[in-house]
Amino acid sequence: MRKLEEKNLSAAVSLAMHYRDLNQPEEAESICRDVLDVAPDNEAALRTLGLALTDRFLEDYLTLFDEACATFARLGSPYERVYYAGIAWERYGKAQLRAGRAHNALHAYEEAIERFEEAERLGPRDEPAAILHYNHCVRALGAPELVHAASIPPRPKYEFGD
C-alpha cells in the first residue's frame, strides 16, 4: 500500500465526503483509513469514517456499530463524541427496525435520545442538529411496530445445544 502525503490529507477527506454523498460508503471508508494511517487524530477523517460505517448498518450492523462508536469516541470534542454516538444509535435503530427487531430498535432509539439530550446540553446554542435528531427519534418511536413492542416485554431467545 502507498501512503498519502501530509499535503494531500485535506483533499482526501473532501473526496471521502464526496463518496459518502454518492452513497459509496466503502470508498469513503477506505480513503478515511488512508488518511488516518498518516494522521490518526484527523477529526474530519474520524467523523467521515464513523458516518461511512453507519451508512452500511443496513447490510452489516453487528460489527460496524461497535467500530463506528469506537471511531466517534476518538473525537476531541465532548459534544461531538456524544452527538455522533447518538447518530450511531439512531442509525442502528433504523437498521434494527428494517430487520424486524422492534425491541432492539426501541432500545436503540431510546439510547439515541439520551445522547441527543446530552449533546444539546454540551453543544453550542445556535446548533440545532441534536434537537432535530432528537425529534426524529421521538417520531420514530411512534411507529406502529415500536408502539406495539413497547407494550409487551421482550422475550429472550434461547439457543439450545451442547
C-alpha positions as CSV (number, residue, x, y, z in Angstrom):
1,M,0.0,0.0,0.0
2,R,1.1,3.5,-0.7
3,K,0.9,6.3,2.0
4,L,-0.6,9.6,1.4
5,E,1.5,12.7,1.9
6,E,0.5,15.3,4.5
7,K,-0.2,17.8,1.8
8,N,-2.9,15.5,0.4
9,L,-4.9,14.9,3.5
10,S,-7.5,17.7,3.2
11,A,-8.2,16.8,-0.4
12,A,-8.5,13.1,0.5
13,V,-11.0,13.9,3.3
14,S,-13.0,16.0,0.8
15,L,-13.0,13.1,-1.6
16,A,-14.2,10.7,1.1
17,M,-17.1,13.1,1.9
18,H,-17.9,13.2,-1.8
19,Y,-18.1,9.4,-1.9
20,R,-20.4,9.4,1.1
21,D,-22.6,11.9,-0.8
22,L,-22.6,9.5,-3.8
23,N,-23.8,6.7,-1.4
24,Q,-20.5,4.8,-1.8
25,P,-19.5,4.3,1.9
26,E,-16.9,1.6,1.3
27,E,-14.9,4.0,-0.9
28,A,-15.2,6.8,1.8
29,E,-14.2,4.3,4.5
30,S,-11.1,3.3,2.5
31,I,-10.0,6.9,2.0
32,C,-10.5,7.8,5.6
33,R,-8.4,4.8,6.7
34,D,-5.6,6.0,4.4
35,V,-5.8,9.5,6.0
36,L,-5.8,8.1,9.5
37,D,-2.8,6.0,8.7
38,V,-0.9,9.2,8.2
39,A,-2.8,11.4,10.8
40,P,-4.5,9.2,13.4
41,D,-6.2,12.2,15.1
42,N,-7.6,13.8,11.9
43,E,-11.0,14.9,13.2
44,A,-12.6,15.2,9.7
45,A,-11.5,11.7,8.8
46,L,-12.7,10.3,12.1
47,R,-16.2,11.9,11.6
48,T,-16.4,10.8,8.0
49,L,-15.2,7.2,8.7
50,G,-17.7,6.8,11.5
51,L,-20.5,8.1,9.3
52,A,-19.4,5.9,6.4
53,L,-19.6,2.9,8.8
54,T,-23.1,3.9,9.9
55,D,-24.1,4.2,6.2
56,R,-23.5,0.5,6.0
57,F,-25.6,-0.6,9.0
58,L,-28.4,-2.0,6.9
59,E,-26.0,-4.6,5.5
60,D,-23.8,-5.3,8.5
61,Y,-24.7,-3.6,11.7
62,L,-23.2,-6.3,14.0
63,T,-19.6,-5.4,13.6
64,L,-19.9,-1.9,12.2
65,F,-21.9,-0.5,15.1
66,D,-19.1,-1.1,17.6
67,E,-16.4,0.2,15.2
68,A,-18.4,3.4,14.5
69,C,-18.9,4.1,18.2
70,A,-15.2,3.5,18.9
71,T,-14.3,5.9,16.0
72,F,-16.6,8.6,17.3
73,A,-15.2,8.1,20.8
74,R,-11.8,9.3,19.4
75,L,-13.2,12.7,18.5
76,G,-11.7,15.6,20.6
77,S,-14.9,17.5,21.4
78,P,-17.2,16.1,24.2
79,Y,-20.1,17.5,22.2
80,E,-19.1,15.7,19.0
81,R,-18.4,12.4,20.8
82,V,-21.9,12.4,22.3
83,Y,-23.7,13.8,19.2
84,Y,-22.1,11.3,16.8
85,A,-22.7,8.4,19.3
86,G,-26.4,9.5,19.1
87,I,-26.2,9.3,15.3
88,A,-24.8,5.8,15.5
89,W,-27.6,4.7,17.9
90,E,-30.2,6.4,15.7
91,R,-29.0,4.6,12.5
92,Y,-28.7,1.4,14.4
93,G,-32.3,1.7,15.4
94,K,-33.3,2.2,11.8
95,A,-31.3,-0.9,10.8
96,Q,-32.9,-2.9,13.6
97,L,-36.4,-1.8,12.6
98,R,-35.8,-2.8,9.0
99,A,-34.5,-6.2,10.2
100,G,-37.8,-6.7,12.1
101,R,-36.2,-6.4,15.5
102,A,-38.6,-4.0,17.1
103,H,-37.4,-4.4,20.7
104,N,-33.8,-3.7,19.6
105,A,-34.9,-0.7,17.6
106,L,-36.9,0.6,20.5
107,H,-33.8,0.3,22.8
108,A,-31.6,1.9,20.1
109,Y,-33.9,4.9,19.7
110,E,-34.0,5.4,23.4
111,E,-30.2,5.4,23.6
112,A,-30.1,7.9,20.8
113,I,-32.5,10.2,22.5
114,E,-30.3,10.1,25.7
115,R,-27.2,11.0,23.6
116,F,-29.0,13.8,21.8
117,E,-30.3,15.3,25.1
118,E,-26.7,15.3,26.4
119,A,-25.4,16.8,23.1
120,E,-27.9,19.6,23.3
121,R,-26.6,20.5,26.8
122,L,-23.0,20.3,25.7
123,G,-23.3,21.9,22.3
124,P,-23.4,25.5,21.0
125,R,-26.8,27.2,21.5
126,D,-27.0,28.0,17.8
127,E,-26.6,24.4,16.6
128,P,-30.0,22.7,16.1
129,A,-28.7,19.3,14.9
130,A,-29.1,17.5,18.2
131,I,-32.6,18.8,18.6
132,L,-33.6,17.8,15.1
133,H,-32.2,14.3,15.6
134,Y,-33.9,14.0,19.0
135,N,-37.2,15.0,17.4
136,H,-36.7,12.4,14.6
137,C,-36.1,9.6,17.2
138,V,-39.2,10.7,19.2
139,R,-41.3,10.5,16.0
140,A,-39.8,7.1,15.1
141,L,-40.9,5.8,18.5
142,G,-44.5,6.4,17.3
143,A,-44.2,3.8,14.5
144,P,-46.8,1.2,15.0
145,E,-44.3,-1.7,15.4
146,L,-42.4,0.2,18.0
147,V,-45.5,1.2,19.9
148,H,-46.5,-2.4,19.9
149,A,-43.0,-3.5,21.0
150,A,-43.1,-1.0,23.9
151,S,-46.4,-2.5,25.1
152,I,-45.0,-6.1,25.6
153,P,-41.9,-7.3,27.4
154,P,-39.2,-8.7,25.2
155,R,-38.9,-12.5,25.2
156,P,-35.4,-13.8,25.5
157,K,-34.3,-16.1,22.7
158,Y,-32.7,-19.2,23.8
159,E,-30.5,-21.4,21.7
160,F,-30.2,-25.0,22.9
161,G,-27.1,-27.0,22.1
162,D,-24.3,-28.9,23.7
